[in-house]
Amino acid sequence: MSTGKPFQRAAALLKRPAAKLRGKAKAGQLKPTQSKNTPAKLHPAAVWAEATQAGGELLAPAWEKASGFWLRFVWPVLSVVSVLGWLVLSASLALWIAGQSWGWQEAKSAALVAFLLFIFAVAFIVGRSSYGVILDLARTRVAVGDDAVGSIAVSNTSARPLLPADLELPVGSNTAVFHLPRMKPAQVHEDLFTIPTARRAVIVVGPVRSVRADPLHLLRRRVLWTSPVDLFVHPKTTPLAGSAAGFIRDLEGMPTTELSSADVSFHALRDYVPGDDRRHIHWKTTARTNKLMVRQFEETRRAHLAISLSINTDEYASDAEFELAISVAASIGRQAIREQRELDVLTQKGPLRCETGRNLLDDMTRIVGAPTRRTAVDLARTLSDTVPNASVVFFVVGSHVSPTQLRSAAASVPPGVRSLAVRVQSRAAPARANIADLTVLTVGDLDDLALVLRKAAA
């Protein structure tokens, strides 16, 4: 269909007689109210919609070509000019216009000098550099306080010497600058750097880019040489001695009152029934009683930990307290994964990945706290619905959560499930208290976590 057809359709529609329009009315498309020989009136919105569609079909290819040309050719040229360069160009143009209008030779001279400086700057950025750049981070995952060390190896891959230049390495919101000396063909220059890891974050390192600029920095040409790399600064964790929770009795699981014919917790012997597994026949008792006896077992369940981590910053007294809560939850979850226990971690923004310790800490690193209407009590209710088979539940909350709220959170836990609340409070002494069936542990420092968990097991 050609681009002129929509306009032709709109024009033809305006010229159609009422008889033809009545034919369309039978199909439910139009409802003419005119007489036989009177042309029908069309709604202006219909004509405008038809014309708009025609205009869009006509202009869409031209717009795509124009935007492609801009991004491919125009923008790379304009982006080379710095803010100072645009000011010099604008001043040159303004001075020239003023000199022409009022006959000021001084203004014309100043405009000419400014323009020549701009042309002189072009000579410094013209040319093609040929580098081989390798960005290497020794570790892409570190904990808070650890050193993140990396290196940049630059080689001259051309057959001619390269002039001195600068390399820029964006690190988060900052930029590190490395100075390259004059390099002979095949020469390699290497620089080491250290990234501070004072707080939990995902830091984007790179891409490495070379910068060529004139002495006045009117023009700056940047060329990207590597891809960006994500550096995960994991929350600080502490090792927990013994069991992750300190109160899980054994590795076999927690016994139930339901009997089973095949499990790991032996319960009693009973008479053989046709269909029983012969591997469970107790031959010594069979020989003594002269009739077949089989083992009967109690069903057990594996310890399943569920952690409710509130990221509502209104429930915390400070940012340090919020970071402490994340470290507490990460320490408990990491120990549970080490002991190969089932684990679920839930926040107001949804569940975290718990397949491996790396996945858990990566998701913990991405957590961003914010004020929200959903409180720790709402999160506890969601946890009970999301993880109905949990055997142990942790509520990790801030110091602004009241005992009444903790009681409401514990009320959402099904009977028979052990529940604990870890209440973080900066510089508070480690303590243990009980609110009904809920054990409340107060942690003022991450090193106190192992101590209060041992108290919970007592």
C-alpha positions as semicolon CSV with decimal commas, in nm:
position;residue;x (nm);y (nm);z (nm)
1;M;0,000;0,000;0,000
2;S;0,144;0,335;-0,097
3;T;0,168;0,619;0,149
4;G;-0,090;0,826;-0,040
5;K;-0,370;0,570;-0,009
6;P;-0,481;0,667;0,345
7;F;-0,539;1,025;0,228
8;Q;-0,729;0,894;-0,075
9;R;-0,946;0,679;0,150
10;A;-1,028;0,976;0,372
11;A;-1,115;1,193;0,070
12;A;-1,327;0,920;-0,086
13;L;-1,508;0,870;0,242
14;L;-1,606;1,236;0,249
15;K;-1,746;1,217;-0,107
16;R;-1,953;0,898;-0,070
17;P;-2,330;0,942;-0,112
18;A;-2,574;0,855;0,157
19;A;-2,692;0,542;-0,025
20;K;-2,354;0,375;0,006
21;L;-2,323;0,481;0,366
22;R;-2,659;0,322;0,443
23;G;-2,520;-0,002;0,304
24;K;-2,246;0,010;0,562
25;A;-2,495;0,094;0,833
26;K;-2,656;-0,246;0,778
27;A;-2,326;-0,406;0,869
28;G;-2,315;-0,205;1,190
29;Q;-2,036;0,030;1,079
30;L;-2,226;0,358;1,028
31;K;-2,563;0,489;1,134
32;P;-2,659;0,767;0,887
33;T;-2,940;0,997;0,984
34;Q;-2,957;1,181;0,653
35;S;-3,214;1,137;0,381
36;K;-3,154;0,954;0,053
37;N;-3,015;1,242;-0,143
38;T;-2,833;1,419;0,141
39;P;-2,462;1,350;0,194
40;A;-2,387;1,197;0,535
41;K;-2,198;1,396;0,797
42;L;-1,885;1,234;0,933
43;H;-1,757;1,286;1,286
44;P;-1,444;1,506;1,286
45;A;-1,268;1,259;1,520
46;A;-1,294;0,983;1,258
47;V;-1,147;1,205;0,988
48;W;-0,868;1,318;1,227
49;A;-0,787;0,957;1,322
50;E;-0,767;0,856;0,955
51;A;-0,544;1,153;0,873
52;T;-0,322;1,087;1,176
53;Q;-0,276;0,725;1,074
54;A;-0,189;0,835;0,721
55;G;0,060;1,087;0,853
56;G;0,219;0,826;1,076
57;E;0,258;0,583;0,788
58;L;0,411;0,857;0,580
59;L;0,653;0,990;0,842
60;A;0,759;0,665;1,016
61;P;1,018;0,558;0,755
62;A;1,160;0,909;0,736
63;W;1,182;0,930;1,117
64;E;1,362;0,596;1,139
65;K;1,615;0,706;0,879
66;A;1,667;1,041;1,049
67;S;1,716;0,889;1,395
68;G;1,953;0,628;1,256
69;F;2,157;0,893;1,079
70;W;2,168;1,105;1,396
71;L;2,287;0,821;1,620
72;R;2,537;0,687;1,370
73;F;2,696;1,000;1,228
74;V;2,586;1,324;1,396
75;W;2,592;1,236;1,767
76;P;2,944;1,081;1,766
77;V;3,075;1,408;1,620
78;L;2,884;1,638;1,857
79;S;2,974;1,433;2,167
80;V;3,342;1,504;2,106
81;V;3,293;1,873;2,185
82;S;3,321;1,948;2,556
83;V;3,118;2,203;2,747
84;L;3,408;2,447;2,724
85;G;3,426;2,383;2,350
86;W;3,060;2,472;2,302
87;L;3,114;2,791;2,500
88;V;3,410;2,887;2,280
89;L;3,209;2,819;1,963
90;S;2,913;3,019;2,092
91;A;3,138;3,309;2,195
92;S;3,309;3,303;1,855
93;L;2,976;3,319;1,675
94;A;2,841;3,596;1,902
95;L;3,156;3,806;1,862
96;W;3,150;3,769;1,485
97;I;2,785;3,875;1,464
98;A;2,854;4,174;1,691
99;G;3,158;4,273;1,484
100;Q;2,959;4,253;1,161
101;S;2,665;4,446;1,304
102;W;2,853;4,735;1,463
103;G;3,179;4,723;1,273
104;W;3,394;4,617;1,569
105;Q;3,719;4,486;1,430
106;E;3,831;4,379;1,777
107;A;3,526;4,153;1,809
108;K;3,596;3,999;1,470
109;S;3,958;3,938;1,567
110;A;3,855;3,773;1,894
111;A;3,604;3,557;1,705
112;L;3,870;3,451;1,457
113;V;4,115;3,363;1,736
114;A;3,851;3,154;1,916
115;F;3,765;2,972;1,596
116;L;4,131;2,901;1,520
117;L;4,177;2,757;1,869
118;F;3,889;2,524;1,801
119;I;4,039;2,416;1,467
120;F;4,377;2,373;1,637
121;A;4,216;2,137;1,889
122;V;4,094;1,908;1,611
123;A;4,453;1,810;1,529
124;F;4,493;1,651;1,874
125;I;4,200;1,411;1,845
126;V;4,228;1,310;1,479
127;G;4,384;0,969;1,425
128;R;4,324;0,614;1,527
129;S;4,467;0,447;1,836
130;S;4,523;0,073;1,843
131;Y;4,525;-0,069;2,194
132;G;4,477;-0,412;2,338
133;V;4,317;-0,360;2,680
134;I;4,248;-0,630;2,939
135;L;4,054;-0,544;3,256
136;D;4,102;-0,809;3,523
137;L;3,946;-0,817;3,870
138;A;4,109;-1,069;4,102
139;R;3,768;-1,137;4,261
140;T;3,429;-1,019;4,148
141;R;3,275;-1,096;4,489
142;V;3,417;-0,963;4,813
143;A;3,281;-0,889;5,158
144;V;3,251;-0,548;5,317
145;G;3,594;-0,437;5,434
146;D;3,791;-0,667;5,201
147;D;4,019;-0,525;4,933
148;A;3,900;-0,555;4,574
149;V;4,216;-0,560;4,362
150;G;4,228;-0,535;3,983
151;S;4,463;-0,460;3,699
152;I;4,459;-0,298;3,354
153;A;4,703;-0,433;3,094
154;V;4,742;-0,214;2,784
155;S;4,943;-0,319;2,479
156;N;5,027;-0,133;2,159
157;T;4,890;-0,351;1,878
158;S;4,990;-0,115;1,596
159;A;5,312;-0,106;1,398
160;R;5,396;0,250;1,502
161;P;5,461;0,419;1,837
162;L;5,164;0,570;2,019
163;L;5,168;0,907;2,188
164;P;5,094;0,944;2,560
165;A;4,725;0,922;2,644
166;D;4,488;0,881;2,937
167;L;4,271;0,584;3,026
168;E;3,954;0,633;3,227
169;L;3,803;0,359;3,443
170;P;3,455;0,432;3,580
171;V;3,409;0,273;3,923
172;G;3,050;0,326;4,031
173;S;2,989;0,700;4,036
174;N;3,364;0,781;4,039
175;T;3,623;0,769;3,764
176;A;3,986;0,664;3,798
177;V;4,240;0,805;3,548
178;F;4,551;0,615;3,436
179;H;4,826;0,787;3,238
180;L;4,978;0,590;2,950
181;P;5,335;0,678;2,847
182;R;5,461;0,679;2,491
183;M;5,440;0,316;2,384
184;K;5,648;0,134;2,124
185;P;5,492;-0,137;1,905
186;A;5,406;-0,451;2,106
187;Q;5,494;-0,276;2,434
188;V;5,273;-0,363;2,734
189;H;5,190;-0,126;3,019
190;E;5,016;-0,252;3,332
191;D;4,855;-0,064;3,621
192;L;4,714;-0,203;3,946
193;F;4,427;-0,051;4,139
194;T;4,233;-0,112;4,459
195;I;3,861;-0,046;4,503
196;P;3,747;0,047;4,857
197;T;3,460;-0,166;4,988
198;A;3,331;0,032;5,283
199;R;2,965;-0,064;5,233
200;R;2,746;-0,325;5,069
201;A;2,685;-0,250;4,701
202;V;2,697;-0,372;4,343
203;I;2,970;-0,162;4,182
204;V;2,991;-0,139;3,804
205;V;3,359;-0,133;3,704
206;G;3,432;-0,014;3,351
207;P;3,422;0,001;3,064
208;V;3,783;0,112;3,016
209;R;3,800;0,401;2,771
210;S;4,089;0,593;2,620
211;V;4,071;0,971;2,609
212;R;4,242;1,200;2,362
213;A;4,207;1,575;2,422
214;D;4,371;1,902;2,327
215;P;4,563;2,107;2,587
216;L;4,264;2,336;2,645
217;H;4,019;2,043;2,662
218;L;3,790;2,192;2,402
219;L;3,754;1,850;2,240
220;R;3,759;1,510;2,409
221;R;3,744;1,187;2,212
222;R;3,664;0,869;2,402
223;V;3,693;0,512;2,274
224;L;3,560;0,212;2,470
225;W;3,792;-0,088;2,493
226;T;3,630;-0,330;2,740
227;S;3,290;-0,428;2,873
228;P;3,171;-0,331;3,223
229;V;3,214;-0,579;3,508
230;D;2,990;-0,607;3,817
231;L;3,170;-0,617;4,151
232;F;2,953;-0,756;4,432
233;V;3,040;-0,626;4,778
234;H;2,860;-0,882;4,992
235;P;2,730;-0,803;5,339
236;K;2,959;-0,892;5,623
237;T;2,880;-1,232;5,776
238;T;2,999;-1,425;6,080
239;P;3,055;-1,801;6,113
240;L;2,813;-1,982;6,343
241;A;2,954;-2,263;6,556
242;G;2,756;-2,587;6,545
243;S;2,407;-2,583;6,407
244;A;2,287;-2,282;6,210
245;A;1,998;-2,226;6,446
246;G;2,145;-2,381;6,759
247;F;1,825;-2,565;6,844
248;I;1,782;-2,817;6,561
249;R;1,833;-3,148;6,730
250;D;1,992;-3,374;6,470
251;L;2,061;-3,413;6,101
252;E;1,795;-3,682;6,050
253;G;1,514;-3,436;6,102
254;M;1,234;-3,383;6,352
255;P;1,009;-3,684;6,422
256;T;0,634;-3,672;6,377
257;T;0,351;-3,889;6,511
258;E;0,282;-4,044;6,168
259;L;0,409;-4,399;6,110
260;S;0,577;-4,510;5,791
261;S;0,702;-4,835;5,641
262;A;1,022;-4,675;5,510
263;D;1,216;-4,393;5,676
264;V;1,530;-4,338;5,883
265;S;1,384;-4,314;6,235
266;F;1,317;-4,665;6,374
267;H;1,001;-4,696;6,583
268;A;0,892;-5,058;6,647
269;L;0,832;-5,408;6,499
270;R;0,505;-5,543;6,366
271;D;0,373;-5,853;6,190
272;Y;0,450;-5,895;5,823
273;V;0,167;-5,800;5,586
274;P;0,170;-5,913;5,223
275;G;0,308;-5,628;5,016
276;D;0,565;-5,512;5,274
277;D;0,919;-5,459;5,153
278;R;1,121;-5,772;5,240
279;R;1,428;-5,560;5,297
280;H;1,267;-5,438;5,620
281;I;1,216;-5,788;5,767
282;H;1,389;-5,819;6,104
283;W;1,539;-6,168;6,072
284;K;1,657;-6,211;6,430
285;T;1,310;-6,150;6,570
286;T;1,159;-6,366;6,296
287;A;1,385;-6,656;6,394
288;R;1,301;-6,615;6,761
289;T;0,922;-6,586;6,723
290;N;0,896;-6,816;6,423
291;K;0,689;-6,560;6,227
292;L;0,781;-6,278;5,991
293;M;0,833;-5,942;6,163
294;V;0,908;-5,611;5,983
295;R;1,044;-5,280;6,103
296;Q;0,809;-4,987;6,145
297;F;0,937;-4,627;6,126
298;E;0,835;-4,279;6,225
299;E;0,812;-4,029;5,945
300;T;1,063;-3,748;5,979
301;R;1,094;-3,413;5,816
302;R;1,408;-3,230;5,720
303;A;1,476;-2,907;5,902
304;H;1,338;-2,627;5,683
305;L;1,444;-2,277;5,777
306;A;1,244;-1,972;5,673
307;I;1,383;-1,621;5,725
308;S;1,164;-1,312;5,719
309;L;1,387;-1,007;5,663
310;S;1,207;-0,674;5,690
311;I;1,349;-0,406;5,457
312;N;1,109;-0,137;5,577
313;T;1,351;0,137;5,683
314;D;1,087;0,293;5,910
315;E;1,144;-0,001;6,144
316;Y;1,515;0,073;6,185
317;A;1,681;0,349;6,383
318;S;1,971;0,403;6,140
319;D;2,136;0,276;5,825
320;A;2,392;0,089;6,035
321;E;2,110;-0,097;6,207
322;F;1,957;-0,190;5,872
323;E;2,292;-0,322;5,746
324;L;2,329;-0,523;6,067
325;A;1,991;-0,689;6,001
326;I;2,102;-0,789;5,652
327;S;2,427;-0,932;5,790
328;V;2,236;-1,131;6,053
329;A;1,999;-1,281;5,796
330;A;2,288;-1,355;5,558
331;S;2,488;-1,529;5,833
332;I;2,198;-1,754;5,934
333;G;2,107;-1,834;5,573
334;R;2,465;-1,904;5,473
335;Q;2,512;-2,148;5,762
336;A;2,188;-2,326;5,673
337;I;2,308;-2,373;5,315
338;R;2,641;-2,506;5,441
339;E;2,455;-2,767;5,645
340;Q;2,247;-2,855;5,337
341;R;1,918;-2,757;5,495
342;E;1,619;-2,630;5,306
343;L;1,601;-2,253;5,318
344;D;1,363;-1,976;5,216
345;V;1,432;-1,604;5,262
346;L;1,156;-1,352;5,206
347;T;1,146;-0,971;5,205
348;Q;0,874;-0,719;5,128
349;K;0,993;-0,720;4,767
350;G;0,972;-1,097;4,727
351;P;1,180;-1,411;4,783
352;L;1,556;-1,432;4,745
353;R;1,746;-1,705;4,565
354;C;1,873;-1,968;4,808
355;E;2,011;-2,241;4,581
356;T;2,371;-2,160;4,676
357;G;2,547;-1,931;4,917
358;R;2,666;-1,715;4,628
359;N;2,312;-1,663;4,497
360;L;2,188;-1,574;4,844
361;L;2,466;-1,320;4,908
362;D;2,426;-1,171;4,561
363;D;2,057;-1,108;4,625
364;M;2,136;-0,976;4,973
365;T;2,377;-0,731;4,811
366;R;2,105;-0,602;4,577
367;I;1,862;-0,525;4,861
368;V;1,764;-0,159;4,882
369;G;1,570;-0,052;5,189
370;A;1,285;0,194;5,162
371;P;0,984;0,308;5,368
372;T;0,683;0,094;5,285
373;R;0,332;0,028;5,411
374;R;0,405;-0,341;5,456
375;T;0,540;-0,397;5,806
376;A;0,720;-0,693;5,959
377;V;0,381;-0,831;6,069
378;D;0,251;-0,829;5,711
379;L;0,570;-0,997;5,596
380;A;0,532;-1,269;5,862
381;R;0,182;-1,349;5,739
382;T;0,307;-1,369;5,382
383;L;0,587;-1,600;5,492
384;S;0,341;-1,840;5,658
385;D;0,144;-1,864;5,333
386;T;0,452;-1,888;5,111
387;V;0,644;-2,146;5,316
388;P;0,378;-2,363;5,486
389;N;0,619;-2,654;5,553
390;A;0,879;-2,456;5,750
391;S;0,999;-2,610;6,075
392;V;1,194;-2,307;6,203
393;V;1,109;-1,941;6,133
394;F;1,330;-1,638;6,191
395;F;1,192;-1,283;6,202
396;V;1,479;-1,036;6,149
397;V;1,350;-0,690;6,244
398;G;1,467;-0,348;6,359
399;S;1,456;-0,183;6,698
400;H;1,139;0,015;6,613
401;V;0,930;-0,303;6,598
402;S;0,728;-0,320;6,920
403;P;0,662;-0,633;7,133
404;T;0,297;-0,613;7,028
405;Q;0,396;-0,637;6,663
406;L;0,625;-0,929;6,740
407;R;0,338;-1,106;6,915
408;S;0,120;-1,053;6,608
409;A;0,395;-1,187;6,383
410;A;0,433;-1,499;6,598
411;A;0,056;-1,556;6,590
412;S;0,076;-1,612;6,213
413;V;0,312;-1,908;6,258
414;P;0,136;-2,249;6,247
415;P;0,139;-2,458;6,567
416;G;0,442;-2,683;6,605
417;V;0,679;-2,447;6,419
418;R;0,964;-2,303;6,623
419;S;0,975;-1,925;6,581
420;L;1,243;-1,676;6,681
421;A;1,275;-1,302;6,635
422;V;1,618;-1,145;6,597
423;R;1,580;-0,779;6,692
424;V;1,882;-0,572;6,591
425;Q;1,967;-0,265;6,796
426;S;2,295;-0,080;6,761
427;R;2,528;-0,112;7,062
428;A;2,273;-0,312;7,262
429;A;2,389;-0,592;7,488
430;P;2,302;-0,943;7,367
431;A;1,987;-1,066;7,538
432;R;1,712;-1,324;7,521
433;A;1,344;-1,286;7,614
434;N;1,018;-1,472;7,554
435;I;0,687;-1,337;7,429
436;A;0,446;-1,628;7,460
437;D;0,596;-1,901;7,236
438;L;0,821;-1,655;7,055
439;T;1,188;-1,631;7,150
440;V;1,319;-1,276;7,106
441;L;1,696;-1,237;7,062
442;T;1,854;-0,890;7,081
443;V;2,173;-0,839;6,879
444;G;2,378;-0,519;6,900
445;D;2,680;-0,644;6,707
446;L;2,729;-0,913;6,445
447;D;2,981;-1,094;6,666
448;D;2,705;-1,145;6,926
449;L;2,491;-1,355;6,690
450;A;2,656;-1,690;6,767
451;L;2,622;-1,620;7,141
452;V;2,250;-1,542;7,134
453;L;2,180;-1,846;6,914
454;R;2,351;-2,068;7,170
455;K;2,130;-1,910;7,435
456;A;1,826;-1,994;7,225
457;A;1,930;-2,360;7,222
458;A;1,955;-2,372;7,599
